[in-house]
Amino acid sequence: MDLLERLQAICGPEHVSDVLADRLCYRRDCGPTTGGVPDVVVRPESTAEVAEIVRLANEVRKPIFLWGRATTFVGFGVQEGCIVMALDLMNRIVKIDLENQVVTAEAGAIWHAVDSELNKLGWEMTVPGGGGMFSCTVGGTAAYNAVPHGITEYGMTGGHVVALEVVLPDGTVIRTGSAANTDAPFPIERGANGPDLAGLFIGSCGTLGVITQVTMRIRRVPECERFLFYAFERLDDAVDAATAIQSQRAATFLVGLFGGPKPDGVEGEAFLHVIIRDSVMEAERRAQAARVCCETFRGRPQDPEGTRRYWTEHMYSWLRNTPASAYYGSRPYYCPEVAGFLPTQALKEAIPMLHDYIANNADFARVGMHVKGFDVYFSPNSAFLWVDTLYPEMDPEARQVGLQVRADIAEMLFGRWMSPGGIVAGIAPYIMQRLGPTYGLLKRLKAALDPNGILNPGVLGLGGDDD
């Protein structure tokens, strides 16, 4: 029996394909790497099927590339001739547990779909999800440890994970935290039963195991929301205002715009959007604190309708007072993103350096590249800056310039201030070596857990040909 037949025996013929038209659809995520054509695409419906597929891949020494909804910018194209294991059929909500304030969902469940079911009960997940919340999966978001909306108050996605179910590279199924107790498998506390094994898989991008179920904390939907929008003539004033808002814990979500198109109809050089979610009384108190912070540093209040629409409609373009057609209508363009955390005050040096680099790069203008944004999601104590530079994807020369721009910016930022949130493939070569003994430990963990290099080889610089 050949590989195709054996996979069909595990998942059923309708969930396995070696048809070229199907395989071509599974070459890449939203990143720029084109990737190879997989030999076969398999779509399991259960953890048991995932485990069988992983054991088979070990037996035949064939790598597996994991596929959620391909909404990330990990940028690592799949390996030629591999097995793509798509987890989109594993999309059930396993349990909503209001008493213990958690929800458990399969890895392929859409983030916003889970939240929508909770909303019907007056509850929500305690982190609003990443930028692709309408299409990203719960498992993929945890595996990447996506930087979420609401990071200013709520922190990173991974901090809200209570327990994971994971298929290890040898096919063993484990559960983490309190869910690991086989006689009392209640997924209520991540810090139970020894080391934090959930943390090992959060952010590992599927290199150390296949996340098949995620248990997340939930809370009641806050009573009200408030929105503020301020313009500043000087970058330094906006950064100081942001620092003050962080120290006052005034914002649920604070977003800064420091490059790219300016908000339509608004004068200024830097801009802050403030979103507050709380009880009516606390929301007004925090809003007043944010106003004082902004106006102390010469911020000018603006109409916050774009801020509101951004938050309620989840369309990023509203941060610049523009509809989606205006912001994304010039496709096909691709963004070779560089993103990561740096100290908030370091923005005063980093942003001007980025502007100078772009202004003095003749190739950037020559091939028609432009800046989508130098934008920041502020965490409780730092700044998550992402640098979006767009190039015409159909132009091979522009593509090479775009990738070189990404390399240059990565070297500039990682060499002085920045560590990435999720480690995308395009920036892995510029950050992994800087991790020193930590990178060595990651390679040893990969080799120990996945000696045959079955899961996502090469992602994060682990288990590939160069490892």
C-alpha positions in Angstrom: 0.0 0.0 0.0 1.5 3.4 -1.0 1.5 6.6 1.0 -1.7 8.0 -0.5 -3.6 4.8 0.2 -2.4 4.7 3.8 -3.4 8.3 4.4 -6.8 7.6 2.9 -7.2 4.6 5.2 -6.6 7.0 8.1 -8.8 10.0 7.1 -11.0 8.7 4.3 -10.5 9.2 0.6 -12.5 12.5 0.6 -10.0 14.1 3.0 -6.8 13.2 1.1 -5.7 14.5 -2.3 -2.7 14.2 -4.6 -4.4 16.2 -7.4 -2.1 18.9 -8.6 -4.7 21.6 -8.5 -5.3 20.9 -4.9 -1.7 20.7 -4.0 -0.9 24.0 -5.6 -3.2 25.8 -3.2 -1.0 24.7 -0.2 2.4 26.1 -1.2 2.6 29.2 1.0 1.1 31.3 3.8 0.8 35.1 3.5 4.5 35.4 3.4 6.7 36.0 0.3 8.3 32.6 0.1 6.7 30.7 -2.8 7.4 27.2 -1.5 7.4 23.9 -3.2 4.5 21.7 -4.2 3.6 19.1 -1.6 3.1 15.5 -2.7 -0.2 15.1 -0.8 -2.7 17.1 1.3 -4.4 15.5 4.2 -7.2 16.9 6.4 -7.7 15.0 9.6 -10.9 15.4 11.7 -9.6 14.2 15.1 -6.6 14.1 17.3 -6.4 10.3 16.8 -6.1 10.8 13.1 -3.4 13.4 13.5 -1.4 11.0 15.7 -1.6 8.3 13.1 -0.5 10.6 10.3 2.5 11.7 12.4 3.5 8.1 13.1 3.2 7.2 9.4 5.4 10.2 8.5 8.1 9.0 10.9 7.9 5.5 9.4 8.4 6.7 5.8 10.7 9.6 6.8 8.5 12.3 5.0 8.2 15.8 6.5 4.8 17.3 7.5 4.0 20.9 7.1 1.1 22.1 9.3 -1.6 24.2 7.8 -4.3 26.2 9.7 -5.7 29.0 7.5 -2.4 30.3 6.2 -3.1 33.8 7.6 0.4 34.4 9.2 3.4 36.1 7.7 5.7 33.2 8.8 6.9 33.3 5.2 8.2 29.7 5.1 7.0 28.0 1.9 6.3 24.3 2.3 8.9 21.8 1.4 8.8 20.2 -2.1 7.3 16.7 -1.9 6.1 16.9 1.7 2.8 16.1 3.4 0.7 19.1 4.1 -1.5 18.4 7.1 -4.4 20.9 7.1 -6.2 21.2 10.4 -9.2 23.2 9.2 -11.7 20.4 9.7 -10.8 20.2 13.4 -13.0 23.2 14.1 -15.3 22.2 16.9 -15.8 24.1 20.1 -15.3 21.3 22.6 -16.7 23.0 25.7 -17.7 26.4 27.0 -17.2 26.2 30.8 -18.6 29.4 32.3 -18.2 28.1 35.9 -14.5 27.7 35.5 -14.2 30.6 33.0 -12.5 28.7 30.1 -13.4 27.6 26.6 -11.8 24.6 24.8 -11.7 24.5 21.0 -10.0 22.4 18.4 -7.0 23.8 16.7 -8.8 24.6 13.4 -11.6 26.6 15.0 -11.7 30.2 13.7 -10.8 32.6 16.4 -13.8 35.0 15.9 -16.2 32.1 15.5 -15.4 30.9 19.0 -15.7 34.5 20.3 -19.0 34.9 18.5 -20.5 31.9 20.3 -19.2 33.2 23.6 -20.7 36.7 22.9 -24.2 35.1 22.7 -23.8 34.3 26.3 -22.3 37.7 27.3 -18.8 36.3 27.5 -15.6 36.6 25.4 -12.1 35.2 25.2 -9.8 37.3 27.4 -7.7 38.3 24.5 -9.4 39.6 21.3 -7.2 37.8 18.9 -4.7 38.7 16.3 -5.1 40.8 13.1 -6.6 37.9 11.2 -9.3 37.1 13.8 -11.9 36.4 11.1 -9.8 33.8 9.4 -7.0 32.7 11.8 -7.3 29.5 13.8 -7.1 29.1 17.5 -4.3 26.5 17.2 -2.3 28.5 14.7 -2.6 31.7 16.8 -1.3 29.9 19.9 1.4 28.1 17.9 2.6 31.5 16.6 1.8 33.3 19.9 0.3 36.1 17.9 0.5 39.7 19.0 -3.2 40.5 19.7 -5.5 43.4 19.7 -5.8 44.8 23.2 -2.2 44.0 24.1 -1.8 47.2 26.1 -4.0 45.8 28.9 -4.3 42.1 28.1 -0.8 41.1 27.1 0.2 38.4 24.6 -2.1 35.6 23.3 0.0 32.9 25.0 -0.5 34.4 28.4 -4.2 33.5 28.2 -3.8 29.8 27.3 -4.7 27.5 30.2 -4.0 24.1 28.6 -3.0 22.5 25.3 -3.5 19.1 23.8 -0.5 18.3 21.6 0.6 15.5 19.4 4.3 15.1 19.7 6.6 14.3 16.7 6.5 10.6 17.5 2.6 10.5 17.7 2.3 10.6 21.5 -0.7 12.7 22.7 -0.1 14.9 25.8 -2.1 17.5 27.7 -0.5 20.3 29.6 -1.2 22.0 33.0 -4.0 20.7 35.2 -5.5 18.8 32.2 -2.5 16.4 32.3 -4.0 14.7 35.4 -5.6 11.6 33.8 -7.8 11.0 36.9 -9.0 14.6 37.1 -8.4 16.2 33.6 -9.8 19.7 34.3 -8.1 22.3 32.1 -8.3 25.1 34.7 -4.8 26.0 35.6 -1.7 26.1 33.4 0.8 26.3 36.3 -0.2 22.8 37.6 1.7 19.5 37.5 5.3 20.7 37.2 7.1 22.7 34.4 5.0 24.9 32.1 4.9 22.6 29.1 2.3 24.7 27.4 4.9 27.4 27.1 7.2 25.0 25.2 4.7 24.8 22.3 3.3 28.4 22.4 5.4 30.3 19.8 7.1 27.2 18.5 5.3 27.4 15.1 4.6 23.7 15.0 8.2 22.7 15.1 8.0 20.8 18.4 4.4 19.3 18.3 1.0 19.6 16.7 -1.4 21.6 18.8 -4.8 19.9 18.4 -6.9 21.6 21.2 -6.5 24.9 23.1 -8.2 25.9 26.3 -8.3 29.7 26.8 -9.5 31.9 29.6 -12.8 33.8 29.1 -14.5 36.8 30.8 -17.7 38.7 30.7 -17.9 41.3 28.0 -17.0 44.7 29.5 -19.8 47.1 30.2 -18.7 49.9 27.8 -16.0 51.1 25.4 -14.5 54.5 24.9 -12.4 55.8 22.0 -9.9 58.7 21.7 -7.7 59.9 18.8 -4.9 62.4 19.1 -2.5 64.1 16.6 1.0 65.3 17.5 3.4 67.6 15.7 6.4 65.9 17.1 7.2 62.2 17.4 8.9 62.7 20.8 5.7 64.1 22.2 3.6 61.2 21.0 6.1 58.7 22.5 6.1 60.6 25.8 2.3 60.6 25.8 2.3 56.8 25.1 4.7 56.2 27.9 2.5 58.2 30.3 -0.6 56.2 29.2 1.3 53.0 29.8 2.3 54.1 33.3 -1.2 55.1 34.2 -2.7 51.8 32.8 -5.2 54.1 31.0 -5.7 52.2 27.8 -7.0 48.7 26.9 -5.4 49.2 23.5 -3.0 52.0 22.4 -2.0 52.2 18.8 0.6 54.6 17.3 1.0 55.6 13.7 4.5 56.9 12.9 5.0 56.4 9.2 3.2 55.6 6.0 0.0 57.4 4.9 -1.3 59.9 7.4 -4.9 59.7 8.6 -7.1 61.3 6.0 -8.1 64.9 6.9 -5.8 65.1 10.0 -2.7 67.3 10.3 0.3 66.1 12.3 3.4 63.9 12.2 2.5 61.2 14.8 -0.9 59.8 15.9 -2.2 57.8 18.9 -5.5 55.9 18.9 -6.8 55.0 22.4 -9.4 52.2 23.1 -10.7 51.6 26.6 -13.0 48.8 27.7 -14.2 48.7 31.3 -17.2 49.5 33.5 -18.8 52.9 32.7 -17.2 54.6 35.7 -13.8 53.1 35.2 -13.8 53.7 31.5 -14.5 57.4 32.0 -11.8 57.7 34.6 -9.3 56.0 32.3 -10.3 58.1 29.4 -9.7 61.3 31.4 -6.3 60.0 32.4 -5.5 59.3 28.7 -6.7 62.8 27.7 -4.4 64.4 30.3 -1.5 62.3 29.1 -2.0 63.3 25.5 -2.7 67.0 26.1 0.2 67.4 28.5 2.4 66.5 25.6 0.7 68.8 23.2 -1.6 66.3 21.6 -4.6 67.7 19.7 -7.9 65.7 20.1 -9.4 64.5 16.8 -12.7 62.9 15.8 -12.4 59.2 17.1 -14.9 57.8 14.6 -12.1 56.0 12.8 -10.8 54.6 16.1 -14.3 53.2 16.8 -14.7 51.8 13.4 -11.3 50.1 13.5 -12.2 48.4 16.8 -15.8 47.5 16.0 -15.4 46.6 12.3 -11.9 45.2 12.6 -10.7 46.9 9.5 -7.2 48.2 9.9 -7.5 51.0 7.3 -9.9 52.9 9.6 -6.9 53.9 11.7 -6.1 56.2 8.8 -9.7 57.2 8.2 -9.9 55.3 5.0 -12.1 52.4 3.8 -10.5 49.1 2.8 -10.7 49.9 -0.9 -8.4 52.9 -0.5 -5.9 51.1 1.7 -5.7 47.8 -0.1 -6.8 48.7 -3.6 -3.3 48.8 -5.2 -2.7 45.0 -5.1 -0.9 42.9 -6.0 1.6 44.2 -3.5 3.4 42.2 -0.9 4.7 43.3 2.5 8.1 41.9 3.7 7.4 42.7 7.3 9.8 43.2 10.1 8.3 43.4 13.6 9.2 43.1 17.2 9.3 44.6 20.7 11.5 47.5 21.8 11.5 49.9 24.7 8.9 52.6 24.2 11.4 55.4 24.5 13.6 53.8 21.9 11.0 54.8 19.3 12.5 58.3 19.4 15.6 56.9 17.7 14.2 54.0 15.7 11.5 55.8 13.8 13.8 58.6 12.5 16.4 56.0 11.6 13.8 54.1 9.5 12.7 57.3 7.8 16.3 58.2 6.9 17.0 54.7 5.6 14.0 54.8 3.3 14.6 58.4 2.1 18.2 57.5 1.2 17.5 54.2 -0.5 17.4 54.9 -4.3 16.4 51.3 -5.1 13.3 51.7 -2.9 11.9 54.5 -5.0 13.2 53.1 -8.3 11.2 49.9 -8.1 8.0 51.5 -6.8 8.1 50.4 -3.2 6.3 52.4 -0.6 5.7 52.4 3.2 2.4 51.0 4.4 3.3 52.0 7.9 5.7 52.3 10.8 3.0 51.4 13.3 3.0 50.3 17.0 0.8 48.2 19.2 1.9 49.3 22.7 2.1 46.5 25.3 1.9 47.3 29.1 5.6 48.3 29.1 7.0 48.3 25.6 6.3 49.0 21.9 5.6 46.3 19.3 6.7 48.1 16.2 6.0 46.6 12.8 7.6 48.0 9.7 5.5 47.3 6.6 7.1 48.1 3.3 5.2 47.2 0.1 6.7 46.1 -3.2 5.0 45.1 -6.5 4.9 41.3 -6.1 4.8 40.6 -9.8 8.1 42.4 -10.4 11.1 40.1 -9.8 13.5 43.0 -9.4 11.2 44.7 -6.9 10.9 41.5 -5.0 14.7 41.3 -4.6 14.8 44.9 -3.5 12.0 44.3 -1.0 13.7 41.3 0.5 17.0 43.3 0.8 15.1 46.1 2.5 13.7 43.7 5.0 17.2 42.3 5.6 18.6 45.8 6.1 15.9 46.8 8.5 16.1 43.6 10.5 19.8 44.1 11.0 19.3 47.8 12.1 16.5 47.0 14.6 17.7 43.6 16.0 21.2 44.9 16.4 20.2 47.7 18.8 16.8 47.3 20.4 14.4 44.8 19.1 13.4 41.2 19.7 10.6 39.8 17.4 7.2 38.6 18.7 6.5 35.7 16.4 9.7 34.7 14.5 8.8 34.7 10.8 11.0 32.8 8.4 12.3 36.0 6.7 13.8 37.4 9.8 14.9 34.1 11.5 18.4 34.3 9.9 18.9 37.7 11.5 17.6 36.9 15.0 18.3 33.2 15.8 22.1 33.5 15.9 21.7 36.5 18.3 19.9 34.1 20.7 23.2 32.4 21.5 22.9 29.5 23.9 19.1 29.9 23.8 19.2 29.0 20.1 21.4 26.0 21.0 18.9 24.8 23.5 16.1 25.1 20.9 18.0 23.0 18.5 18.7 20.4 21.2 15.0 20.3 22.1 14.1 19.9 18.4 16.5 17.1 17.9 15.3 15.3 21.1 11.6 15.6 20.4 11.8 15.2 16.6 14.9 13.2 15.7 13.6 12.4 12.2 12.9 16.1 11.4 9.3 15.4 10.6 7.4 18.6 11.8 7.9 21.9 9.9 11.6 21.3 9.2 13.5 24.6 8.8 10.9 26.8 10.4 12.5 28.9 13.2 15.8 27.6 11.8 15.1 24.2 13.5 15.5 20.8 11.9 16.3 22.0 8.4 19.2 21.4 6.0 21.2 24.3 7.6 20.6 23.2 11.2 
